[in-house]
Amino acid sequence: MAKRPAEEPTGESDALKAGQRPVRKDSDDEAGPFEDEFEDEFESEDEILEAGVDGRPDEEREVEEKRDAMEVDQKTFIPGRDKLAAGESLSPDTSTYEMLHNLTTTWPCLSFDIVRDQLGDNRRAYPATVYAVAGTQAEGKRANQNELMVMKLNGLSRMDKGKDEDDSDEDNDEDENADPILETKSIPLPSTTNRTRARQYPPENSSKPPTTHTATMLEDSDVLIHDVTPHLTSFDTPGTMITPQHSKPLATLKMHRTEGYAMDWSPLVPQGKLLTGDNDGKIFVTTGAEGGKWAPDNRPFTGHQSSVEDIQWSPNERNVFASASSDGTVKVWDVRSKSHKPAVSVQVSDTDVNVISWSRQTTHLLASGADDGQWAVWDLRQWKPNADDNPSASKPKAVASFNFHKEQITSIEWHPTDDSIIAVAAGDNTLTLWDLAVELDDEESKDTAGVQDVPPQLLFLHYMEMVKECHWHPQIPGCVMATGGEGFGIFKTISV
């Protein structure tokens, strides 16, 4: 605060008696004009309106605000494309999720599968419950801690949208906002898991649960088949005993000479039929036999020039399957072929084809994901036998192709009931949901809010560290579960 200079005494001031106040001596008897030190700068209301809220014309203020806004980075941050600066972190927009939970396990899991349950289809109530199996990735000195985890994820609540809504049903609100619980049962494994898949068989009678088998491809090249029915039953039936015998494999398959990652159960063979593919490019078929035995065909299907990365049975033809390879091809096979050679082979990528998914709703559509981040959808009706053997034959073109992801595609899966929705996981730490029903020539759909290089078919982008595999839940519409380097994520977006 500025100091005010002291006034020089004039000597004219008279001494004041107690209780008296100084009186200003005016030179004139009449009062001078009144001066308001807080006087307005403006003479009229019109001037005030013209000057705007801060004393300047609105036009001048708007130009300055626009200039200041241009100095701020207006670019939309896209996970997987843009890099975080030092000290920055990502947090989800919870308003875009109906459900979102992350659960950690002792060891990361490269592969898992969702197990169907008896709680009903088309479930929309909360809290949700999910059953699953997963194989661990304990390495080095702790490799003896590897296990096949049988899991129950319980208390998966709806996102808390705040307290503004009607809270008359407080008991239901408390249930919906319950904390998630992860229960596990462990089956020891001798090695890390490359891939695990579950298959369920109808019960013998209504008083018994369905039988659930798992197949697990290990890093040491063995394939183990387990019956995890007792482990699943123990979650909901108190007193269920799990003996060491229950954790022993029903079969240990040793036909592979190298490890592999490709595996799939047939959805159409009641007694169980399993496909497995390895890094030597060989594919074996194992069939369930009488007395709970498993009979592998020791003569492999051959034709790939490199490792078999993924494999899928046809959803509607029990003898047909497709395989993807690091040789860039997808091949279609018939198990009845005596030559054990592919019926159709198509070069779909110049890089490794990591994953494929066969649509269960529109069975002539097959999706593929490659090492260069590109994924595509193919119409199998356009694939001709031995197309690769005839150089003059026209190569089929994908009905849809996207290069949004800039790292390898690690997982791809069609929605179980909607033939236009597909989930894609990639090495750029993102899991995306797509709607192929969006038309490219739809002007409204082309609007991506000014964000560049984002296809209109992209519905949703979910960030997840080192995501490896994703699956739709077959009984909870729109629910996706995924595994990554930091555990499991399970979510349901408002977009699907």
C-alpha positions in Angstrom: 0.0 0.0 0.0 1.4 3.4 -0.9 2.2 5.7 2.0 0.6 9.1 2.1 2.9 12.0 2.8 2.2 13.7 6.1 0.9 17.2 5.9 2.9 20.0 7.3 1.5 21.5 10.5 0.2 25.1 9.8 0.1 26.3 13.3 -3.4 27.5 12.8 -5.0 24.5 14.4 -6.3 25.1 17.8 -5.8 22.6 20.5 -8.8 20.3 20.8 -10.6 19.7 24.1 -11.6 16.2 25.1 -14.6 15.0 23.1 -14.2 17.6 20.3 -13.7 16.8 16.7 -11.7 18.7 14.2 -13.9 20.9 11.9 -12.8 21.8 8.4 -12.6 25.4 7.7 -14.0 26.4 4.3 -13.0 29.5 2.6 -16.6 30.0 1.3 -19.9 29.7 3.1 -21.5 27.8 0.2 -20.8 24.1 -0.4 -18.8 23.2 -3.5 -19.8 20.6 -6.1 -20.1 17.0 -4.9 -17.4 14.7 -6.3 -18.1 10.9 -6.3 -14.8 9.0 -6.2 -16.6 5.9 -7.4 -18.2 7.7 -10.3 -19.1 5.4 -13.4 -17.0 5.7 -16.5 -20.1 5.7 -18.6 -22.7 8.4 -19.0 -25.6 6.2 -20.1 -27.0 2.6 -20.1 -26.5 2.5 -23.9 -22.8 3.0 -23.3 -22.7 0.3 -20.7 -24.4 -2.3 -23.0 -22.1 -1.3 -25.9 -19.0 -1.9 -23.8 -19.9 -5.4 -22.7 -19.4 -7.2 -19.4 -15.8 -6.2 -18.8 -15.8 -2.6 -20.1 -14.8 -3.5 -23.6 -16.9 -4.1 -26.7 -18.1 -7.7 -27.1 -16.4 -8.0 -30.5 -13.0 -7.1 -29.1 -13.4 -9.5 -26.2 -14.5 -12.4 -28.4 -11.5 -11.9 -30.7 -9.1 -12.1 -27.7 -10.9 -15.1 -26.3 -10.6 -16.9 -29.6 -6.9 -16.0 -29.9 -6.3 -17.4 -26.4 -8.2 -20.6 -27.2 -6.0 -21.2 -30.2 -3.0 -21.2 -28.0 -4.3 -24.2 -26.1 -3.8 -27.7 -27.6 -7.2 -28.6 -29.0 -6.2 -32.0 -30.3 -8.3 -35.0 -29.0 -6.0 -37.5 -27.2 -6.3 -40.9 -28.7 -4.9 -43.8 -26.7 -2.6 -46.0 -28.7 -1.9 -43.1 -31.1 -0.8 -40.2 -28.8 1.9 -40.5 -26.1 1.5 -39.3 -22.5 3.8 -36.6 -21.3 5.9 -37.1 -18.2 3.7 -37.2 -15.1 0.5 -37.6 -17.1 -1.9 -40.6 -16.6 -5.1 -41.7 -18.2 -8.4 -42.0 -16.4 -11.6 -43.4 -17.9 -14.7 -41.3 -18.6 -17.0 -43.2 -16.3 -20.1 -41.7 -17.9 -19.4 -43.9 -21.0 -19.5 -47.2 -19.0 -22.4 -49.0 -17.6 -20.0 -51.3 -15.8 -16.2 -51.2 -15.3 -14.1 -53.3 -13.0 -10.4 -54.3 -12.9 -9.2 -57.3 -10.9 -5.6 -58.3 -10.3 -4.2 -61.8 -9.9 -0.9 -63.1 -8.5 0.4 -63.8 -12.0 -0.5 -62.3 -15.3 -2.5 -64.5 -17.7 -1.9 -64.6 -21.5 -5.2 -66.5 -22.2 -8.6 -67.1 -20.6 -12.1 -68.2 -21.5 -15.5 -67.4 -20.2 -17.6 -70.3 -18.9 -21.3 -70.4 -19.5 -23.4 -70.6 -16.3 -26.9 -71.5 -15.1 -27.9 -68.0 -14.2 -29.8 -67.4 -17.4 -29.3 -65.7 -20.8 -29.8 -62.0 -21.7 -29.0 -60.9 -18.1 -29.2 -57.2 -17.4 -29.5 -57.0 -13.6 -26.8 -56.0 -11.3 -24.6 -57.0 -9.6 -23.4 -59.3 -12.3 -21.6 -62.7 -11.9 -19.0 -64.2 -14.3 -17.3 -67.6 -14.4 -14.0 -68.0 -16.2 -10.8 -70.1 -16.5 -7.3 -68.7 -17.1 -3.7 -70.0 -17.3 -0.9 -68.1 -15.6 2.5 -66.8 -16.7 4.8 -67.5 -13.8 8.4 -67.8 -15.1 11.9 -68.4 -14.0 12.4 -69.8 -10.5 8.7 -69.5 -9.8 7.5 -71.5 -12.8 6.4 -74.2 -10.4 3.7 -71.8 -9.2 1.8 -71.9 -12.5 -1.8 -72.9 -12.3 -5.1 -73.1 -14.2 -7.3 -70.7 -12.3 -11.1 -71.5 -12.2 -12.7 -68.2 -11.3 -15.9 -66.7 -10.1 -16.2 -62.9 -10.4 -19.0 -61.8 -8.2 -20.5 -58.5 -7.1 -19.8 -56.8 -10.5 -21.8 -53.6 -9.9 -23.2 -50.9 -12.2 -21.3 -47.7 -12.4 -22.3 -45.2 -9.6 -24.1 -42.4 -11.5 -24.5 -40.3 -8.4 -27.2 -39.8 -5.9 -29.5 -37.6 -8.0 -31.7 -40.4 -9.1 -34.7 -41.7 -7.1 -33.2 -43.6 -4.1 -36.4 -45.0 -2.8 -35.2 -48.5 -3.3 -32.1 -48.3 -1.1 -31.6 -52.0 -0.6 -31.3 -52.6 -4.4 -29.0 -49.6 -4.7 -26.7 -51.1 -2.1 -26.6 -54.4 -4.0 -25.9 -52.7 -7.3 -23.0 -50.8 -5.8 -21.4 -53.8 -4.0 -17.6 -54.3 -4.2 -16.5 -57.0 -6.7 -15.2 -60.3 -5.3 -12.8 -62.6 -7.1 -12.9 -66.2 -5.9 -10.5 -68.8 -7.4 -9.8 -72.5 -7.4 -6.4 -73.6 -8.4 -5.2 -76.6 -10.6 -1.4 -76.9 -10.6 0.3 -76.7 -14.1 3.9 -77.8 -14.9 4.5 -74.8 -17.3 3.2 -71.5 -18.4 0.0 -71.4 -20.4 -0.1 -70.3 -24.1 -3.8 -70.8 -24.6 -6.8 -72.1 -22.7 -10.3 -72.9 -23.9 -13.4 -74.2 -22.2 -16.1 -76.5 -23.5 -19.4 -77.3 -21.8 -21.6 -80.5 -22.3 -25.3 -80.8 -21.3 -25.9 -82.6 -18.0 -27.1 -86.2 -17.9 -30.2 -85.1 -15.9 -31.6 -81.8 -14.5 -30.3 -82.6 -11.0 -26.6 -82.3 -12.1 -24.6 -79.4 -13.5 -23.3 -79.4 -17.0 -19.8 -80.9 -17.5 -17.1 -78.4 -18.2 -13.8 -79.4 -19.8 -10.8 -77.1 -20.4 -7.9 -77.6 -22.8 -4.6 -75.9 -22.0 -1.7 -75.5 -24.4 1.5 -75.2 -22.4 4.9 -73.7 -23.2 6.5 -77.1 -23.1 4.2 -78.2 -26.0 1.9 -80.5 -24.0 -1.9 -80.1 -24.2 -3.8 -80.9 -20.9 -7.5 -81.6 -20.7 -9.2 -81.1 -17.3 -12.7 -81.6 -15.9 -13.3 -78.4 -13.9 -16.9 -79.2 -13.1 -16.2 -79.8 -9.3 -14.3 -76.6 -9.1 -17.1 -74.6 -10.6 -19.7 -76.4 -8.4 -17.8 -75.6 -5.2 -18.3 -71.9 -5.6 -22.1 -72.2 -5.1 -22.6 -75.5 -3.3 -21.2 -75.4 0.2 -19.5 -78.6 1.3 -18.3 -79.6 -2.2 -15.0 -81.4 -1.8 -12.2 -81.0 -4.3 -9.7 -83.8 -4.0 -6.2 -84.0 -5.5 -7.7 -86.4 -8.1 -10.0 -83.7 -9.4 -7.0 -81.6 -10.3 -5.3 -84.2 -12.4 -5.8 -84.0 -16.1 -8.1 -86.3 -17.9 -5.6 -86.5 -20.7 -2.1 -85.2 -21.5 -1.6 -84.9 -25.3 2.0 -85.1 -26.5 1.8 -85.1 -30.3 3.2 -81.6 -30.8 7.0 -81.2 -31.0 7.0 -77.5 -30.5 4.8 -75.1 -28.5 1.8 -73.5 -30.0 -1.0 -71.0 -29.5 -3.8 -72.1 -31.8 -6.7 -74.1 -30.2 -10.4 -74.4 -30.4 -13.2 -76.8 -29.3 -15.8 -77.8 -31.8 -19.2 -76.3 -30.9 -21.1 -79.1 -32.9 -19.5 -82.4 -31.7 -21.2 -83.6 -28.5 -18.5 -85.9 -27.3 -15.8 -83.2 -27.8 -13.4 -82.5 -30.7 -10.3 -80.3 -30.2 -8.1 -78.6 -32.7 -4.5 -77.6 -31.8 -1.8 -75.9 -34.0 1.9 -75.4 -33.3 4.9 -73.3 -34.3 5.9 -76.0 -36.9 2.8 -75.3 -38.9 1.1 -78.6 -37.9 -2.5 -79.0 -36.9 -3.8 -82.0 -34.9 -7.4 -83.2 -34.2 -8.2 -84.9 -30.9 -11.6 -86.6 -30.5 -13.4 -87.7 -27.3 -13.9 -91.4 -27.2 -15.8 -94.0 -25.1 -15.1 -94.2 -21.4 -13.8 -90.6 -21.1 -10.8 -91.3 -23.3 -9.2 -88.9 -25.8 -7.9 -90.1 -29.2 -5.6 -87.8 -31.1 -5.1 -88.3 -34.8 -1.3 -88.4 -34.9 -1.2 -87.5 -38.6 -1.3 -83.7 -38.8 -2.9 -81.4 -41.2 -0.1 -79.6 -43.1 0.1 -76.7 -45.5 1.2 -73.7 -43.6 4.8 -72.5 -44.2 5.2 -71.1 -40.7 3.6 -71.2 -37.3 -0.2 -71.6 -36.8 -1.3 -68.6 -34.8 -5.0 -69.2 -34.4 -7.7 -71.7 -35.4 -11.5 -71.8 -35.5 -14.1 -74.4 -36.1 -17.0 -73.5 -38.5 -20.0 -72.5 -36.4 -22.4 -74.4 -38.7 -20.3 -77.2 -40.5 -19.0 -79.8 -38.1 -16.2 -81.0 -40.4 -14.8 -77.6 -41.5 -12.3 -75.3 -39.8 -10.1 -72.3 -40.6 -6.5 -71.5 -39.5 -4.3 -68.4 -39.5 -0.6 -68.4 -39.8 2.5 -66.2 -39.6 2.9 -67.0 -43.3 0.2 -64.4 -44.0 -2.5 -66.9 -45.1 -5.8 -68.1 -43.8 -6.7 -71.6 -44.9 -9.9 -73.5 -44.8 -9.8 -77.3 -44.2 -12.1 -80.3 -44.2 -11.3 -82.9 -41.6 -12.6 -85.6 -43.9 -9.9 -84.9 -46.4 -7.6 -87.9 -46.8 -4.7 -85.7 -47.9 -4.9 -83.5 -44.8 -4.3 -80.5 -47.1 -6.3 -77.3 -47.1 -9.3 -76.9 -49.4 -8.8 -73.1 -49.7 -5.8 -70.9 -49.0 -5.9 -67.1 -49.3 -3.0 -64.6 -48.7 -4.8 -62.0 -46.5 -1.7 -60.1 -45.2 1.9 -59.4 -45.9 2.6 -59.9 -42.2 1.7 -62.5 -39.6 -2.0 -63.2 -39.3 -2.3 -63.5 -35.5 -6.0 -64.1 -34.9 -9.3 -65.0 -36.7 -12.9 -65.1 -35.7 -15.8 -66.8 -37.4 -19.2 -65.1 -37.2 -21.8 -67.2 -35.5 -24.7 -65.2 -36.9 -23.5 -64.7 -40.5 -21.5 -67.8 -41.0 -19.9 -66.8 -44.4 -18.1 -63.9 -42.6 -14.6 -64.4 -41.1 -12.6 -61.7 -39.4 -8.7 -61.6 -39.3 -6.2 -59.5 -37.4 -2.6 -59.1 -38.5 0.8 -58.1 -37.1 0.8 -54.7 -38.9 -2.3 -53.6 -36.9 -4.7 -54.1 -39.8 -7.8 -56.2 -39.3 -10.3 -57.2 -42.0 -13.6 -59.0 -42.7 -13.8 -61.6 -45.5 -16.8 -63.1 -47.3 -15.9 -66.8 -47.6 -18.3 -67.2 -50.5 -15.7 -65.2 -52.6 -12.9 -67.6 -51.7 -12.2 -70.2 -54.4 -10.4 -73.5 -53.9 -6.6 -73.4 -54.4 -6.6 -69.7 -55.2 -2.9 -69.5 -54.1 -2.0 -72.3 -56.5 -3.4 -70.4 -59.5 -1.5 -67.1 -59.9 -3.9 -65.9 -62.6 -6.9 -66.3 -60.3 -8.2 -63.0 -58.9 -7.5 -62.5 -55.2 -10.6 -62.0 -53.0 -10.9 -58.5 -51.5 -12.0 -57.9 -47.9 -15.5 -56.6 -47.5 -14.2 -54.3 -44.8 -10.6 -53.4 -43.7 -9.3 -51.0 -41.0 -5.8 -49.8 -40.1 -6.8 -47.7 -37.1 -4.5 -49.7 -34.8 -0.8 -49.1 -35.2 0.5 -52.2 -33.4 -0.2 -55.9 -33.8 -3.8 -57.2 -33.4 -3.8 -59.6 -30.4 -7.4 -60.7 -30.3 -10.6 -60.4 -32.3 -14.1 -61.7 -31.7 -17.6 -61.2 -33.2 -20.4 -60.3 -30.9 -22.3 -63.5 -30.0 -25.7 -62.2 -31.1 -25.1 -59.1 -33.2 -23.6 -59.8 -36.6 -22.3 -56.3 -37.1 -20.5 -55.8 -33.8 -16.9 -56.9 -33.3 -14.2 -56.4 -30.5 -10.5 -56.0 -31.4 -7.6 -55.9 -29.0 -4.1 -54.6 -30.0 -0.6 -54.1 -28.9 -1.1 -50.4 -28.6 -2.8 -51.0 -25.2 -6.3 -50.5 -26.6 -9.5 -52.6 -27.0 -11.9 -51.2 -29.6 -15.5 -52.0 -30.4 -16.8 -51.6 -33.9 -20.1 -51.5 -35.7 -19.8 -52.6 -39.3 -23.5 -51.6 -39.9 -22.4 -48.0 -40.2 -22.5 -47.0 -43.8 -19.6 -45.1 -45.3 -21.9 -42.9 -47.4 -24.1 -42.0 -44.4 -23.3 -38.2 -44.0 -24.4 -38.3 -40.3 -22.1 -41.2 -39.6 -19.2 -39.5 -41.1 -19.2 -36.9 -38.3 -16.4 -37.8 -35.9 -16.5 -34.5 -34.0 -13.5 -33.1 -35.9 -11.2 -36.0 -34.8 -9.0 -37.0 -37.7 -8.3 -40.5 -39.0 -11.1 -42.1 -36.9 -13.4 -44.4 -38.9 -17.1 -43.8 -38.3 -17.5 -47.5 -37.6 -15.4 -47.2 -34.4 -17.9 -47.3 -31.5 -15.7 -47.3 -28.4 -12.1 -47.3 -27.3 -11.1 -48.8 -24.0 -7.5 -48.4 -22.7 -5.9 -51.4 -21.1 -2.2 -52.1 -20.5 -0.7 -54.9 -22.6 -4.1 -56.3 -23.5 -3.7 -59.8 -24.9 -7.1 -61.4 -25.3 -10.8 -60.4 -25.1 -14.1 -62.2 -25.1 -17.8 -61.2 -25.2 -19.9 -62.8 -22.4 -22.4 -65.0 -24.1 -25.1 -64.4 -21.5 -24.6 -60.7 -20.5 -25.3 -58.5 -23.6 -22.6 -56.1 -24.4 -20.3 -57.3 -21.6 -16.6 -57.7 -22.5 -13.8 -59.3 -20.5 -10.1 -59.0 -21.3 -6.8 -60.0 -19.9 -3.6 -57.9 -19.9 -0.3 -57.3 -18.1 -2.0 -55.9 -15.0 -4.8 -58.4 -14.6 -8.4 -58.7 -15.8 -10.8 -56.0 -17.0 -14.5 -56.4 -17.4 -16.8 -53.7 -18.7 -20.0 -52.9 -20.4 -20.2 -49.7 -22.4 -23.2 -47.6 -23.1 -22.5 -47.9 -26.8 -23.4 -51.6 -27.2 
